[in-house]
Structure formats: C-alpha cells, structure tokens
Amino acid sequence: MISYRVLRFLTGTALVCAAAMSNAEDREPIVVSDEALELHHSALMIDGHNDLPWEIRTKGSSDFSKIDIAQPQPRLQTDLPRAREGGLKCQFWSVWVPAELDGTGKALATTLEQIELVKLMVDRYPGDLELALTSDDIERIAGEGKIASLIGVEGGHCIEESLSTLRRLHELGARYMTLTHGNTISWADSGTDKPQHGGLTEFGKEVIREMNRLGMMVDISHVSVEVMHQALDTSTAPVIFSHSSSRAVADHPRNVPDDVLERLKEKDGVVMVNFFSAFVVPAAADNYAATFQIRRDLEAEGADEETIERKQREYRRANRMPRGSIHDLLDHIDHIAEVAGIEHVGIGSDFDGVSVLPEGLEDVACYPRITQGLLDRGYTPEEIRGVLGGNLLRVMRKVEAAKE
C-alpha cells in the first residue's frame, strides 16, 4: 500500500508507475537507521495494551521469582531488557480476566488479584517501573528513565453491574476500561458475540457517563459497531481503541470501520493499532474467523470444551495462519491516517495476549522498526512522535480535563 502522504503528491502516469512498483519495494525487511533510532528513543513511546500480567499468573503462578522479567524470557513477548531495547517509555498493563467469569461472582475478585499483580511487578522492579496515574506522571516517570506503568481494565464484566465497583477500580489505579471483551455482557454488545441489546443499555450509557466523571478513558476495542457509535454519542470526552486496527484493511469485527474512524476524528479520539496477525493481515483474518466459527457452531450443538478445542487444533494444523509482516501493520496506520488523520493513531500491540505476530514485530524490542517504516512512508518526525505516544497523551489529558 502506498503511503497516504505520497498519494497527495502523485498524479497521472507517475501514480500508475508508483502503484506498480509499490508491492515489490515496500515489502522488503525494514532496516533501522541511526536516524530512526535517534528519533525513536527521543520520543515518548506508549503502548496501550500488554497482557503480561495474565501470562505471569498462568505460567509463573503470579510469582516473579519464577518468571523474572529483569532477565530475558524467551517464552514471553515482553521482558525488561527487550522493553529497554525497544525504547518503551510507558505501558498500559491489561488486567484482563476471562469473559467466562461473567456472572460467576469471580470476575471482580480475579480483576483485583490482577491489579495487585501489576503493583507487585512495579514494586519488584523499582529501577525500571513506576506506577502512573496521570498524564503528568507519565511524562515525569519517562523523564526519569523508567517505564511509566498504568492499569487498563479489559472487559466491563469486571464491574459486576456496579458503578461503585467501577469507582473502586479507578481508585485502585485503573485509567481505562474496555467496555466488553469477547462476549456480550448484560449492558453492552461485544463485536465477536451475538448482539442482545442493540448496542448499549441505559446502564451501559451510565457507565460511560461515570467514566467521564472520573476522568477514566472509555475504551471501545472489542465492542460491536453499534456500541462504538453509541459510546461516541454518549461520551463527553475523547474515547480510545486501546488495541484495534482498520476493518477496511483487514475485515475482522475487532477492527474499526471507516464510518467510526470519521466520527473518532470529530471526538479527537485515538486508535491504538493492534499487532495480532489475525487482526492485521487480511488472509489471517479469514483464517481466524473460520476457527472462531468452529467454536460458535460447536457451542450451539452443545459440544464440550475439550471437543471444541480439539476441532480448532485440527483446523489450525491443516490451515496455518499467515503471519504477514510489519508492512501489514503500516498499511493499517496509513489507512487510519487517511480517514481519521495521523493525529488519531497510536500503538496498542497486544503483546503476550496474542499467539501469532507479523514478521518484524515479534516482541517489545521491535518498536523502532515502526518508526523506520513510518519514515520510509514519508511521515514527518512530528507525526511519528504522535503515533508513538503523543496522540494518546493528548487524549488522556483531555479526558482528565473533562472530569467533574
């Protein structure tokens, strides 16, 4: 895909020639230059979504003596040495818990355990990490050479239909909440489940109003398109997609359609692009949709979880998901920039929450390749600084300013 910035200047036969050459030239492996490294490490690199806490819980029994992230961790996509190599200055750590806990009475308790795990991580590595609660904290902590660490709640099932619980999570440090995860909940439809409410219920709209009042960012990754629009209608502050990409580039319900991108510009929000191949690479999106449909079909037939997982494994073995490359991610940035504006793009990798990543984006050390890729596509240093973190920081400041 040709950069939208280049398209501004190309006309007539020059455009035709450039289009013919594009696929051959812009898919070569990206080599990071000294110029790109200098720009990247001088920027405020913010990642909007990382699922390391759940990986530490499940693979290390929530014990950092079992998985010491100060040391290289080849089984993970995140550790502190690679985060430093990648120039990471600020990370929103997801305190995700399974959507299947909805209605069991365990969603909140498990979320609280995850919040404590993030705080334990910050306390264990004080030379590298510090908890941030405000946009000013982010700049101060990054300026001191540490990684500003924030908490993002992933899935409104965690509040168990209680605004007081939402307030409690905010008091404990949560600075955004994703309204749903993969399943529709009692007050909001998920983008990857059957709709039940036509979007948001009245309580769902009240959740958004309360988040505005608290100065907590409303995250509309994972939700249905109807919820996206209704959240934009309801929120008095900018909203975010903490880890989503463009549906026009890769047709997956986790991605953002153009009509929402156009409205996001009006609300001054930001889409933090997701790295998962299934959401970024068109052929991979089709592959992932097929495995997802296997689950839905078997669930409708009453199949048990063991059978569902076996059938999905069989499909995956016979139909390997294509990884794609970093250029596929850059295509998403180009498209979002063209529709909404480059000032509405950010980075939300989903590291340690996804199984397949594009070539060139294997782990947290790889962020500088994005900077090089954006330079190659004609973006200015100022625009790139915005994508890497400045755009999200602007949105967070506006959300803070709008609170009551």
N, C-alpha and C positions, 0 to 999 in steps of 0.2 A: 504494500500500500504506500502510495506517495504521501509525504507529509502534507497536511493541510496548508502549512506555511508556504511550501513550494508551489502548491496549486495556485496560490494567489498570483504567482508571477509567470506561470507558464501558460501560453496560449497557442492555438493553431497547431501547426506541424510539430512545434517544439514539445507541446504537451503529448502528442501521439508518440513521439520518439521516446520521451521520458517514461511514458507508461510501458512501452515495450521493454525498456531496459530495467525497469524497477525491480521485478521479481528476481532477476539474476543478480542484481547488485546489492539490494538491501537485505538479503538473507545470509550474507556471509557472517561468520562469527565476529562478534564485537571485540575489538582490542582496545583496552582502556588506555588513553594517552595521559601524559603528565598534566596537560591542561584540564582534562576531565577530572582527574584525581584531586587536583587543587580546588577546583570548583566544588566537587562533591564534599570534600572534607571541611570546606568552609561553610557549607550550607547546614541548615537545621533539618537533619534527616529524621522524619517522623514516620513510623509505621503504625497504621491504625488498627491492626489486628494480628495477634500472635497467640496460638493455643498451647504454648509451652506448659502452662500450669497443669492442664489435664494430662499431658504426657508425663510430667513428673509424678503426678498422682498414680497413674496406671502402670508406668514402667519402673518407678522408683519408690513406690509406697509413700509418696509425698515427703521423701527424705533426701535432702541434698547431699548427705554423706554417701548415699548410694548412687546418685547421679549428680556429680559435682560439675556445675556448668562453668566453673572457672577453668576447667580442663576441656580439651577437645572431646566432643561427644558425637562420634560418627553415626550413632543410631538416631540422632536428632537432627533437625534442620537449624537449630539455634543453640549457641553457647556463647560465652562472653568473648573468647578470643576472636571468633568469626564476626561477632557483632561489632567489635572494635575495628576489625579489618574492613567491614562494610560501612563504616562511618555512621553507625546508628547513634542518634542523639536522644531519641525519645521513642518509647514503645508503649502502646496500649496493650496490656496483657488481658486476654479474654478469660473471664471466669465462667466459661461455658459449663453447663451440666446437661445431660441428655434430655431431650424433649419428652422422652418416655416417662420421665419423673413427674410430668404434669398430672395433677390430680391424685398423686400418691401420698402427698403430705411430706415428701422428701426433697422437693425442688429447692426450697429456701434453705433448709439446713445444709444441703450439699453446696449451694452457692456460697454460703457463709464460710464453709470449710475452704473453698477455693480462694475467697478473699484473704483468709488467714494465710493460705499458702503463698500468695503473692507477697504479703507483708513479711512472711518468714524469709522469702527469697531476697527481698530488699535488705532485710536486717543481716542476712548471712554474708552479703557481698557489698558492704558499705562503701568500698572504694570504687565500685563500678555502678551501683544503682542507688537511686533515691526516689522515694515516693513523691509524686507531684499531684497537686490538687487544683492548680490554676494555670492559666497560660503564662502568667509571670513566673510561676515555679518552673515551668518547662524551660524558659529562657535562662533563668538563673542556674538551674542544675546543669544544663548543657554547657553553659559558660564556665562552669567549674570542672568540666571534663568528665562528668558522669552521665549515665543514661537515665533521663527522666522517665519514671515508671508510673503509668496510670492504669486504672482498672476500668474495663469495659464489661458490662453485663450482657450476655448473649442469650436473649430469649425472655419474653415477658412472662413465661410460665413461672419464672423465679419469684415473682412478687406475690404469687398465690392470691390473685384478685384483691390485693390490698394496697391502697395508696400509702398507708402508714408504713408498710414494708418497703415500698419504693423510697420513701423518705429515709428509712433506716439504711438502705443500701447506699444512698447518696452520702449520708453521714459517715459511713464506713469508707468512703473514698471513690465510689463508682461515679464516673464522669460521662458515660453514655450508657444507654440501654438499647439493644436491638429488640424491636417490638415482638418479633417471633423468631423461632428457629425453623426447623424443617416441618413442624406440624402446626396446623391451625389450633389456636387456643380459644378460650371462652370469649375473648373480646377482640380478636384480630385474626384475619385470614393469612395463612402462610402462602408463599408463592409456589411451594412444592407439595401442597396438600389440597384436598378438596375444600373449596370455599364454603363457609357456613353462614357468614354474616353480611355478605356484600361489601366487605371491607372491614371497617371498624364499627364496633358497637358504641353506644353513647359512653359507656365506661372507658372504652379504648380512647375516645377523644378526651375524656377527663384525664387519663394517664398522660397524654401529650401536654395538656394544659398544666398539669402538675410538674412535669419535667421542665417546661418553660419557666415556671415559677421558681424552681430550684436552681436553674442555671445548668441543667443537665442536658447534654446533647441527645437529640432524638435520632436514632439510627434505624434506617429503613432498608437495610440489607435483609434478605430472606423473606420479605413480605410480598403479598400479592400486589399487582398493579393498582387495584382499587385502593388498597391501604396506602400505597405510595401517594396517590393523588389526594386522598383524604387527610393524610398527615401534612401534606403541603398546604391544604386548605386550613387546617386547624392550628398548626404551629405559628406562633408569632415570632419565632426565632429561626435562623437557618437550620436545616436538617442535614444529616450526613448519610452516606452509604459507607460503612466502615470497611467493607470488603466485597465489592461488586464490580462488574465490568459492563461492557456495552452489549446489549441484546442485538443490535444491528450487525455487529461483527461476529458474535457467537450466540446463536439463538438458544439461550437457556433461561428458564424462568428466574434464575438467581441474578440475572443481569438486568440492566436498566434500559427500558425502551426510550426511543427518541422523544416522544411527547413528554415524558417525565424529565428528561435532560433539559428540554427547553424551559420547563417550569422551574427546575432547580436553579437555573441561571437567574430567574426572576427573584428567587428566595435567597440567593447568594450562598447556596449550599455547596457541597463538595462530594464527588465520587472518588473513593479511595480504591484504586484498581486491585482486583484480586489476581493472584498468580496461578491458581489451580488450573491445570491444563483443561479440565472439563468445562470450565467457565470461560476460557480464553481462546482455545483452539476450536474452530468450527467442527471439524471431524470428531474431536474428542467430546464435544458437547452432545453430538448424536450418539456416540458410544455410551456416555454416561446416562443419557436419557433411557437407553434400552435397558441398562441394568436396573435403573430406578423403576421402570415399568414392570420388570420381572417381580420386584418386591411388591408393588401395588397389586398386581394380578394375583399373586400367591396369597397375599394377605386377605384379599376378597374371597378367595377359596377356602380360607381358614387354615392355611398351612402353618406349621410351627416354624420358629425362628431358625432352627437347625436346617430345615429343608430350604428355606428362603436363602440362607447364606450359601448353602451348597450349590443351589442353582445359579446364584450370582457368580460364585467362583468358577463354575463350569463355563459360563458365558465369558468371563474375563480371560480365562485361559485360551479360549478359542478366538477371542476378539480383543487383542491388546489395545489399550487406549493410546493413541498417538500423543507424544509429548509436546510436539511443536517446539518453538524456540522463543527466545526473548523478543524477536521481531513480532510475534503474535501479540504480545503484551503491548508493544509500542503501537501496533495498529489500533488497539483499544484507546490508548491515550490520544492518538491522532483523531479518532472519531469523536470522542467526548469533547475534545478541544474544538473541533469544527462545529459541533451542535451547541454546546453549552459555553465554550470558552476555556482556554487553558487555565484560567484562574479558578476553575471549578474541578480540577483534577488533583488527586493525591495518591498515596501509596498505602494499600492495605493487604499485605502479602498473603495472610492466612497460613504462614509458616507453622509447622508442627500441628496443623489441623487438616492437611491435605496429603494425599498419597502420591500424586504424580505432578511433577513440575516441569516447565519448559526448559530446554537446554539453555544454559546461561543464567538460570535463576534457581539454582539448586539449594541455596541456603542463604543465611543472612550476610555472608561475605560478598554477595553478588550485587548489592545495590549500586555500586559505581558503574556497572555496565548499563544501567538505565540512564544514568547521566550522560555517558558516552553516546548511547543510542539517540537520546534526545538532541544532543549537539549535532550528531550526524544528520538528523532530520530537520535541522535548521532552526531549532528553538533557541532563544536568547538565554544567557545566564540568568537573567532576572526571572524569566518564565520557568526555567528549570528549578530555581530555588523555591518558587511557589509550589511546583509539583512535589518536590521532595519534602516540604513541610510547611512552607509559608502560608499556603492556602488553608490548610487545616487550622493553623494557629489563628488566622483571621476569623474563621468561622467560630472557633472556640471563644475568642474574645467577644464576638457579637452575642453569643449565647449567654455568656457571663453578664454582659451589659444589659440584657433583656430581662434578667431575673428580678423578681419582686422582693 
